[in-house]
Amino acid sequence: MPDIIAILISIPVLILIARIVEAALETIRTIYISKGHANLAACVGIVKTGIWLISTGLVIANLTDYWNLFAYLAGYGIGTLLGMQIENMISIGFVIVRLITPDNPDPVISNLSTLGYGMTRIEGQGSFSNTVTIIFMIVPRTELGRLLSVISKEYPDILYTIEDVRNIKDGARIFYKDPRRRILGFFGL
């Protein structure tokens, strides 16, 4: 009798774990696709599909077992959140950061340049101020946290927006950094 109980408990747990892993992989795969990393997305997709077949098969084999259904659904939700956390740790790709300031941008540009960030400056007019300066930066996602920390602490009044970059010209020099560090940054290190 204890063996039957162990089996009855272990199947929903197995389904839950499989769905967490599968949903996390699906989230990561979708992000790789959106960033243009087709080979990585394909590899993740193969593993994800295998896990999906197993977990779905366990549920379909006995649709009247509500614990299996609950584990399947809960695993999907938890796995999606986990996948997003993993993707944030990997920090693959680049972002465009736009800084918009009505004040003199020279101190900001000077400070961020010494930290190694490349920038493009454009002058414009705003609806609430006569002149504004827009500073464009293409930044590796691994550096985004550091950049936002500096901006928040030293320039809290600057408006900024962030947007993902799908592709970037091969060999483009956008950030002055040790090339070995870029390879490690791909893996989130």
C-alpha positions in Angstrom: 0.0 0.0 0.0 2.8 2.6 0.8 4.2 1.9 -2.7 0.9 2.8 -4.4 0.8 6.1 -2.4 4.4 6.9 -3.4 3.5 6.3 -7.0 0.4 8.4 -6.8 2.4 11.3 -5.3 5.4 10.9 -7.6 3.6 11.2 -10.9 2.1 14.7 -10.2 5.5 15.8 -8.8 7.2 14.5 -12.0 4.7 16.3 -14.1 5.2 19.5 -12.1 9.0 19.4 -12.5 8.8 18.5 -16.2 6.4 21.3 -16.9 8.5 23.8 -15.0 11.6 22.9 -17.0 9.7 22.7 -20.3 8.0 26.1 -19.8 11.2 27.7 -18.7 12.9 26.4 -21.8 10.0 27.6 -24.0 10.4 31.1 -22.5 14.1 31.1 -23.2 13.6 29.7 -26.7 11.1 32.5 -27.5 13.6 35.1 -26.3 16.4 33.5 -28.4 14.1 33.7 -31.4 13.3 37.3 -30.8 17.0 38.1 -30.5 17.9 36.3 -33.8 19.7 33.4 -32.2 18.2 30.7 -34.4 20.7 27.9 -33.6 20.3 28.3 -29.8 16.5 28.4 -30.2 16.5 25.2 -32.2 18.6 23.3 -29.7 16.5 24.5 -26.8 13.4 23.6 -28.8 14.5 20.0 -29.3 14.9 19.4 -25.5 11.7 21.3 -24.7 9.6 19.3 -27.1 10.9 16.0 -25.6 10.0 17.1 -22.1 6.6 18.3 -23.3 5.8 15.0 -24.9 6.6 13.1 -21.7 4.7 15.5 -19.4 1.7 15.8 -21.7 1.5 12.0 -22.2 1.4 11.4 -18.5 -1.6 13.8 -18.1 -3.5 12.5 -21.2 -3.1 8.9 -20.1 -5.4 9.7 -17.1 -7.4 12.8 -17.6 -9.5 12.1 -14.5 -6.6 12.5 -12.1 -7.0 16.1 -11.1 -3.6 16.2 -9.3 -1.9 15.5 -12.6 -3.9 18.3 -14.3 -3.1 20.7 -11.4 0.6 19.9 -11.6 0.6 20.4 -15.3 -1.0 23.8 -15.1 1.0 25.0 -12.1 4.3 23.8 -13.7 3.5 26.0 -16.8 3.0 29.1 -14.7 6.1 28.5 -12.5 8.2 27.6 -15.5 7.3 30.8 -17.3 8.4 32.9 -14.4 11.6 30.8 -14.0 12.4 31.2 -17.7 12.1 34.9 -17.4 14.5 34.9 -14.4 17.0 32.7 -16.3 16.8 35.0 -19.3 17.6 38.0 -17.1 20.6 36.2 -15.7 21.9 35.3 -19.2 21.5 38.9 -20.4 22.0 38.1 -24.0 22.1 40.9 -26.6 22.1 44.6 -26.6 19.7 47.4 -25.8 19.3 51.0 -26.9 19.2 53.5 -24.1 17.9 57.0 -24.7 18.7 59.7 -22.2 16.6 62.9 -22.6 17.6 65.9 -20.6 16.7 69.7 -20.8 19.9 70.4 -18.9 23.5 70.7 -20.0 24.4 67.1 -21.1 28.2 67.6 -21.0 28.7 66.4 -17.4 26.6 63.3 -18.2 28.4 62.5 -21.4 31.8 63.1 -19.8 31.0 60.8 -16.8 29.5 58.0 -18.9 32.4 58.2 -21.4 34.9 57.6 -18.6 32.9 54.5 -17.7 33.3 53.2 -21.2 30.0 53.9 -22.8 29.8 55.2 -26.3 27.2 57.8 -27.1 25.5 59.8 -29.9 24.2 63.2 -29.0 21.2 64.9 -30.8 19.8 68.3 -30.0 16.1 68.9 -30.2 13.1 70.8 -28.8 10.6 69.6 -26.3 7.1 70.7 -25.7 7.8 71.7 -22.1 11.3 73.1 -22.6 13.0 75.1 -25.3 15.9 72.7 -25.9 16.5 69.1 -25.0 19.4 66.7 -25.7 18.8 63.1 -26.6 21.8 60.8 -25.9 21.6 57.4 -27.7 23.6 54.5 -26.4 23.8 50.9 -27.5 24.7 48.9 -24.5 25.2 45.1 -23.8 22.4 43.9 -21.6 25.1 42.7 -19.1 26.0 46.3 -18.6 22.5 47.7 -18.3 22.2 47.3 -14.5 25.5 49.2 -14.0 24.4 52.0 -16.3 21.0 52.4 -14.7 22.5 52.5 -11.3 24.8 55.4 -12.3 22.0 57.3 -14.0 19.6 56.8 -11.0 22.1 57.8 -8.4 23.9 60.7 -10.2 21.2 62.0 -12.6 17.8 61.2 -11.1 16.0 63.8 -13.2 17.1 62.4 -16.6 14.3 60.7 -18.5 15.5 57.4 -20.1 13.9 54.7 -22.2 15.2 51.3 -23.0 14.6 49.2 -26.1 15.9 45.8 -27.2 18.1 45.5 -30.3 17.4 42.5 -32.5 20.5 42.7 -34.7 23.7 44.7 -34.7 26.4 44.9 -37.3 29.1 42.3 -36.9 32.3 43.8 -35.5 30.6 47.1 -34.5 32.4 48.8 -31.7 29.8 50.1 -29.3 31.3 49.6 -25.9 35.0 49.6 -25.0 35.5 46.5 -23.1 37.8 43.5 -22.9 36.7 41.0 -25.7 37.2 38.0 -23.4 34.6 39.6 -21.0 32.1 39.7 -23.9 32.4 36.0 -24.4 31.7 35.4 -20.7 28.9 37.9 -20.8 27.1 35.7 -23.4 26.7 33.2 -20.6 25.7 35.8 -18.0 29.0 35.7 -16.2 
